[in-house]
């Protein structure tokens, strides 16, 4: 990897050296296309960020990989990066109204209730305790509201055409409703609604269009396709950023760090991509950063009005990733898995993200920025108080407490996000749709698994294939 120098000519410029941009560049390089990857930061990885705490690595960004995310495993194998199955042994805990309820899950394969596979930890907690039918610590009607809402979302999402969501039945009505208003109607019981929101706060803001939320869930194949699988999750042995670092190493000098792009100029014969002191000439460009970041770039000629509508309507999710480091995963000795779902704004959930050899204990959490205490010290006290209530006094006195605010990270523009109400039916265009010689990558443009590393990879490789399949175009008018 090099710092920016003199002007260069390449076949394709990729803007952004996150996982998506690097996946696009790797695919292009494999097809013998010359490529330059321009990254604003002095590092690669985008919203994957691995930090060393002593001899322990913790992920301050994206973390989890599920068994169906095959493209992640494919790239990891190709680049010599190891994953391991994250432990889920012990009791799952549901913490509601200040009381912890522990669950051991039986085999719920194939069981359905209201059309939803009863395999998500929350749904299994509804149905199984030591392989016997039981219930959440919620009133029966609240439980039914929760399950019906999940089932209804999946049914609605299945009717949304992936390539043209604005043509879905009742698209205009769905697009002008927010996800939050729909949830308040479908799940009026506050405690049940908070449990639902705890699962999705890191993916979709409540203010997003319901139609966009359904489009998003369709890229999962529905909620049941993610949460309706065996409780296996995988993590990277050296941290999630290891994959980006490994891909960047194979690309070598093609990756140019500390090079924020300022403008992209299209002309009949190609594109010019300008940084502060360098410009790159190419046939095409792949922009692999989020819509909120794209708003800061200058385009000549201007992007199509419908594309600008989508960027202006983008609502980033702002959140904080917390890692709590202990000398050992002591909760396992008490038969606890470290997995917790709560009805609390301060900490919606916790997950055991300890290293595979157990040489330290690490609990991870994602805290939505619009919930819980605004003051950092109060927030830390609140998180540790919940941890101590769940796992005992030792959980209140960690060795380290790390909090990463992605809203404050340069060039990150928050976590992911979604479209505001009305944008899809107004623009009648997807964020992935190319604008002449400008192609779009990034997890927000994924056809499958938006919100996950798998989606980032799919989007990058899809954009690369668009470039590889492209033909000469008429001059821009």
C-alpha positions in Angstrom: 0.0 0.0 0.0 1.3 3.5 -0.9 0.5 7.1 -0.3 -1.0 9.1 -3.1 1.6 10.4 -5.6 1.3 11.4 -9.3 -1.7 11.0 -11.5 -2.4 7.5 -12.7 -4.4 5.8 -15.4 -6.2 2.6 -14.6 -9.2 0.7 -15.9 -11.3 1.2 -12.8 -11.1 3.3 -9.7 -12.7 2.0 -6.5 -13.6 4.6 -3.9 -13.4 3.1 -0.4 -11.3 0.3 1.0 -13.9 -1.3 3.2 -14.7 -4.9 2.7 -17.1 -4.1 -0.2 -14.6 -2.0 -2.1 -11.8 -4.4 -1.6 -14.0 -7.3 -2.7 -14.8 -5.4 -5.9 -11.1 -4.6 -6.5 -10.1 -8.2 -5.9 -12.6 -9.4 -8.5 -11.4 -6.9 -11.0 -7.8 -7.7 -10.4 -8.5 -11.4 -10.8 -9.9 -10.5 -14.3 -6.7 -8.7 -15.2 -8.2 -5.2 -14.9 -5.9 -2.5 -13.6 -7.5 -0.9 -10.5 -6.8 1.8 -7.8 -8.6 1.7 -4.5 -8.7 5.1 -2.9 -9.3 5.2 0.9 -9.8 8.4 2.9 -8.5 6.8 6.1 -5.0 5.7 7.0 -6.3 2.1 7.3 -8.5 -0.3 5.4 -11.6 -2.1 6.7 -14.3 0.5 6.7 -16.8 -0.4 9.5 -14.7 -3.4 10.5 -12.2 -2.3 13.1 -10.1 -4.6 15.3 -8.3 -3.3 18.4 -5.8 -5.0 20.6 -6.3 -5.0 24.3 -3.2 -6.6 25.7 -3.0 -9.9 23.9 -6.8 -9.9 23.2 -8.4 -8.6 20.0 -11.8 -7.0 20.1 -14.0 -5.9 17.3 -15.2 -2.4 17.5 -17.3 -2.7 14.4 -18.9 -5.6 12.4 -18.4 -8.9 14.2 -20.6 -11.9 13.4 -20.8 -14.3 10.5 -23.7 -16.8 10.1 -23.4 -20.2 8.4 -25.3 -19.1 5.3 -22.9 -16.3 4.6 -20.9 -18.5 2.3 -19.1 -15.7 0.4 -17.4 -14.6 3.7 -16.1 -18.1 4.2 -15.0 -18.3 0.6 -12.9 -15.1 0.8 -11.6 -16.0 4.2 -10.3 -19.3 2.9 -8.8 -17.7 -0.2 -6.9 -15.2 1.9 -5.8 -17.6 4.7 -8.0 -16.0 7.4 -9.5 -18.2 10.1 -12.9 -18.2 11.6 -14.2 -20.1 14.6 -17.6 -21.0 15.9 -18.4 -18.6 18.7 -19.6 -20.3 21.9 -23.3 -20.4 22.7 -23.2 -23.0 25.5 -25.1 -22.3 28.7 -28.3 -20.4 29.4 -29.6 -17.6 27.2 -31.0 -14.8 29.4 -34.0 -12.6 28.9 -33.8 -9.6 31.2 -37.2 -7.9 31.6 -38.5 -5.5 34.3 -35.3 -6.0 36.3 -35.5 -9.8 36.5 -33.4 -12.3 34.6 -35.0 -15.3 33.1 -32.7 -18.1 31.9 -33.5 -20.5 29.1 -31.9 -23.7 27.8 -33.2 -24.4 24.2 -34.5 -27.7 23.1 -34.7 -28.9 19.5 -37.3 -26.8 17.8 -36.5 -27.7 14.3 -39.4 -27.5 11.9 -41.9 -26.2 14.6 -43.9 -23.3 13.4 -46.2 -20.8 15.2 -48.2 -18.3 13.1 -46.0 -19.4 10.1 -42.7 -18.4 11.8 -40.0 -21.0 12.5 -39.5 -21.2 16.2 -35.7 -21.1 16.1 -34.7 -17.5 16.8 -33.6 -17.3 20.4 -36.5 -15.0 21.2 -39.0 -17.3 19.6 -37.4 -20.4 21.0 -37.7 -18.8 24.4 -41.4 -18.4 23.8 -41.8 -22.1 22.9 -39.2 -24.1 24.7 -37.6 -24.6 28.1 -35.6 -27.8 28.5 -37.4 -29.0 25.3 -40.8 -28.3 26.8 -43.3 -25.7 25.7 -43.2 -22.6 27.9 -43.6 -18.9 27.5 -41.8 -15.6 27.7 -42.3 -13.6 30.9 -44.9 -11.6 28.9 -48.6 -11.5 29.0 -50.1 -14.0 26.5 -51.5 -11.2 24.3 -48.1 -9.5 24.2 -46.4 -12.7 23.2 -49.0 -13.2 20.4 -48.5 -9.6 19.3 -44.8 -10.1 19.0 -45.0 -13.3 17.0 -47.8 -12.0 14.7 -45.7 -8.9 13.9 -42.7 -11.0 12.9 -44.9 -13.3 10.8 -46.6 -10.4 9.1 -43.3 -8.7 8.3 -42.0 -11.8 6.6 -45.2 -12.3 4.6 -45.2 -8.6 3.5 -41.5 -8.8 2.6 -42.0 -11.8 0.4 -44.4 -9.8 -1.8 -41.8 -7.0 -2.4 -40.1 -7.4 -5.8 -36.3 -7.3 -5.1 -35.5 -5.2 -8.2 -38.4 -2.9 -8.1 -39.9 -2.6 -4.5 -42.0 0.4 -5.6 -44.1 -2.0 -7.7 -45.1 -4.1 -4.6 -48.8 -4.3 -3.7 -49.8 -1.1 -1.8 -46.3 0.2 -2.3 -47.3 3.9 -1.9 -49.0 3.2 1.4 -46.2 1.1 2.7 -43.6 3.7 1.6 -45.3 6.5 3.4 -45.6 4.7 6.7 -42.7 4.4 9.0 -41.5 1.2 10.5 -42.0 2.6 14.0 -45.6 3.6 13.4 -46.4 0.2 12.1 -44.8 -1.5 15.1 -46.7 0.7 17.5 -49.9 -0.4 15.8 -49.0 -4.1 15.6 -47.3 -4.4 19.0 -48.9 -1.9 21.3 -47.6 -3.6 24.4 -44.5 -1.6 25.2 -42.4 -4.3 26.7 -42.9 -6.7 23.8 -42.2 -3.9 21.3 -38.9 -3.1 23.1 -37.8 -6.7 22.9 -38.5 -6.6 19.1 -36.6 -3.3 18.7 -33.7 -4.7 20.6 -33.1 -7.1 17.7 -33.3 -4.5 15.0 -32.0 -1.2 16.5 -28.6 -1.7 14.8 -30.1 -2.3 11.4 -33.1 0.0 10.8 -34.2 3.3 12.4 -37.8 3.5 13.4 -38.2 6.4 11.1 -37.5 4.4 8.0 -40.1 3.7 5.4 -41.9 0.5 6.0 -41.5 -0.4 2.3 -37.7 0.0 2.6 -37.7 -2.1 5.8 -39.5 -4.9 3.9 -37.0 -4.5 1.0 -34.2 -4.8 3.5 -35.6 -7.9 5.1 -36.2 -9.4 1.7 -32.5 -9.4 1.2 -32.3 -11.8 4.2 -35.1 -14.0 2.7 -37.1 -12.8 5.7 -36.5 -12.7 9.4 -37.0 -16.4 9.7 -34.2 -17.1 7.3 -31.7 -15.5 9.7 -33.1 -16.2 13.0 -34.7 -19.5 11.8 -31.3 -21.2 11.7 -29.3 -23.2 14.2 -27.8 -21.0 16.8 -24.4 -20.9 15.2 -22.4 -17.8 14.7 -18.8 -17.4 13.7 -16.1 -14.8 14.3 -12.7 -14.1 12.9 -9.9 -15.5 15.0 -7.8 -12.3 14.5 -10.8 -9.9 14.4 -13.1 -9.0 11.6 -10.7 -6.4 10.1 -8.3 -9.2 9.4 -10.2 -10.0 6.2 -9.9 -6.5 4.8 -6.2 -6.4 5.8 -5.6 -9.7 4.0 -7.4 -8.6 0.8 -5.5 -5.3 0.8 -2.2 -7.1 1.2 -2.9 -9.1 -2.0 -3.8 -5.9 -3.8 -0.6 -4.2 -2.7 0.2 -0.8 -4.2 -3.3 -0.7 -5.8 -4.6 0.4 -2.4 -3.9 4.1 -1.8 -4.5 5.3 1.8 -5.0 8.8 3.1 -6.7 9.8 -0.1 -10.2 11.3 0.4 -12.0 11.6 -3.0 -13.4 15.1 -3.6 -14.9 14.9 -7.0 -15.8 12.5 -9.9 -16.0 13.9 -13.4 -17.6 11.8 -16.2 -16.8 12.5 -19.8 -17.6 10.6 -23.1 -14.3 8.6 -22.9 -14.2 7.8 -19.2 -14.0 9.3 -15.7 -11.6 11.4 -13.7 -11.5 10.9 -9.9 -9.8 13.7 -8.0 -8.3 13.7 -4.6 -6.8 16.8 -3.0 -3.4 16.5 -4.8 -3.9 13.6 -7.2 -6.2 12.6 -10.0 -6.9 9.2 -11.4 -8.2 8.6 -14.9 -10.2 5.4 -15.6 -12.9 3.9 -17.8 -15.3 3.5 -14.8 -15.5 4.1 -11.1 -17.1 2.0 -8.3 -18.1 4.1 -5.3 -18.1 1.8 -2.3 -19.1 4.2 0.5 -22.4 4.8 2.2 -25.1 7.1 0.8 -24.4 9.7 3.6 -20.8 9.9 2.6 -21.6 10.1 -1.1 -23.5 13.4 -0.3 -20.1 15.0 0.3 -18.6 14.2 -3.1 -19.0 16.5 -6.1 -20.1 14.9 -9.4 -19.8 16.5 -12.8 -22.2 16.3 -14.5 -24.6 16.1 -11.5 -26.0 12.7 -10.7 -29.6 12.0 -11.9 -32.3 13.6 -9.8 -33.8 10.3 -8.7 -30.4 9.1 -7.4 -30.0 12.4 -5.5 -33.4 11.8 -4.0 -32.2 8.6 -2.5 -29.0 10.1 -1.0 -30.9 13.1 0.5 -33.4 10.7 2.0 -30.8 8.4 3.6 -31.0 8.2 7.4 -27.9 6.7 9.0 -28.1 4.5 12.1 -25.9 5.9 14.8 -24.7 3.6 17.5 -21.9 2.7 19.8 -20.1 -0.6 20.0 -19.1 -1.6 23.5 -16.6 -4.2 24.5 -16.2 -5.1 28.2 -13.0 -7.0 29.0 -12.5 -9.3 32.0 -9.7 -11.6 33.1 -11.8 -14.6 32.2 -15.3 -15.5 30.9 -16.4 -16.3 34.5 -20.1 -16.4 33.5 -19.5 -19.8 31.8 -18.7 -21.3 35.2 -22.2 -20.4 36.3 -23.7 -22.1 33.2 -24.5 -18.9 31.4 -23.9 -18.3 27.7 -23.3 -14.6 27.9 -26.1 -14.0 25.5 -28.8 -11.6 26.8 -31.7 -9.8 25.3 -33.3 -7.0 27.5 -36.1 -4.5 27.4 -33.7 -1.7 28.5 -32.7 1.3 26.5 -29.3 1.4 28.2 -28.2 -2.0 26.9 -30.6 -3.9 24.5 -28.4 -7.0 24.6 -25.1 -8.6 25.4 -23.1 -11.3 23.7 -20.0 -13.4 24.7 -17.3 -12.3 22.2 -14.4 -13.8 24.2 -11.3 -15.2 22.3 -11.7 -18.8 21.3 -9.2 -20.1 23.9 -11.0 -18.3 26.8 -7.8 -16.5 28.0 -10.0 -13.5 28.6 -13.7 -12.8 28.9 -15.3 -10.2 26.6 -18.9 -9.1 26.5 -20.0 -7.1 23.5 -23.0 -4.8 23.0 -24.4 -2.4 20.4 -26.0 0.7 22.0 -28.3 2.8 19.7 -27.2 6.4 20.0 -30.8 7.7 20.5 -31.4 5.5 23.6 -30.0 5.3 27.0 -27.9 7.9 28.9 -26.4 10.6 26.7 -23.5 11.2 29.1 -20.6 8.7 28.5 -19.9 8.1 32.3 -23.6 7.6 33.0 -23.8 5.2 30.0 -20.8 3.2 31.3 -22.3 2.9 34.8 -25.7 1.8 33.3 -24.1 -0.9 31.2 -22.0 -2.2 34.0 -24.9 -2.2 36.4 -26.9 -4.4 34.0 -23.9 -6.6 33.5 -23.5 -7.0 37.3 -27.2 -7.8 37.7 -27.0 -10.5 35.1 -23.6 -12.1 35.8 -22.8 -11.1 39.4 -20.6 -8.4 41.1 -17.4 -9.3 39.1 -19.1 -8.1 35.9 -19.3 -4.6 37.4 -15.5 -4.2 37.6 -14.0 -5.1 34.2 -10.3 -4.7 33.3 -11.2 -2.5 30.3 -14.4 -0.8 29.0 -14.2 0.3 25.4 -16.8 2.3 23.6 -16.7 3.1 19.9 -19.0 5.8 18.5 -19.4 5.3 14.7 -21.1 8.6 14.4 -17.8 10.2 15.4 -15.5 8.1 13.2 -14.1 10.1 10.3 -15.6 9.3 7.0 -17.9 6.6 8.5 -21.1 8.7 8.7 -22.6 6.4 11.3 -23.3 2.7 10.9 -25.6 1.8 8.1 -29.1 3.2 7.8 -32.2 3.2 5.7 -34.4 5.4 3.5 -36.9 7.9 4.8 -40.6 7.5 4.1 -41.6 8.2 0.5 -38.2 8.0 -1.1 -38.5 4.7 -2.9 -41.8 5.4 -4.6 -40.6 8.9 -5.5 -37.2 7.9 -7.0 -38.4 4.5 -8.4 -34.7 3.5 -8.4 -32.5 1.4 -6.2 -29.3 2.7 -4.5 -27.3 0.1 -6.5 -28.5 1.4 -10.0 -25.5 2.7 -11.9 -25.3 6.3 -13.1 -23.6 6.0 -16.5 -19.9 5.2 -15.7 -20.4 5.4 -11.9 -21.2 2.1 -10.2 -22.2 1.6 -6.6 -21.1 -0.9 -4.0 -21.2 -0.9 -0.2 -23.5 -3.0 2.0 -26.3 -0.6 1.5 -26.5 -1.7 -2.1 -26.5 -5.4 -1.4 -28.9 -7.8 -3.1 -28.5 -10.3 -0.3 -27.8 -9.9 3.4 -27.9 -6.1 3.9 -26.4 -5.3 7.2 -23.8 -8.0 7.2 -20.3 -8.6 5.9 -21.8 -11.0 3.5 -23.9 -8.2 2.0 -20.8 -6.0 1.7 -19.0 -8.7 -0.3 -21.9 -9.4 -2.5 -22.4 -5.8 -3.3 -18.7 -5.3 -4.2 -18.5 -8.4 -6.4 -21.8 -7.4 -8.1 -20.5 -3.9 -8.9 -17.3 -5.5 -10.3 -19.4 -7.8 -12.5 -21.3 -4.8 -13.8 -18.0 -3.1 -14.8 -16.7 -6.3 -16.4 -19.9 -6.7 -18.4 -20.2 -3.1 -19.4 -19.9 -1.9 -23.0 -19.1 1.5 -24.5 -21.8 4.1 -23.8 -23.1 7.0 -25.7 -21.7 10.4 -24.6 -23.3 11.8 -21.5 -26.0 14.4 -22.3 
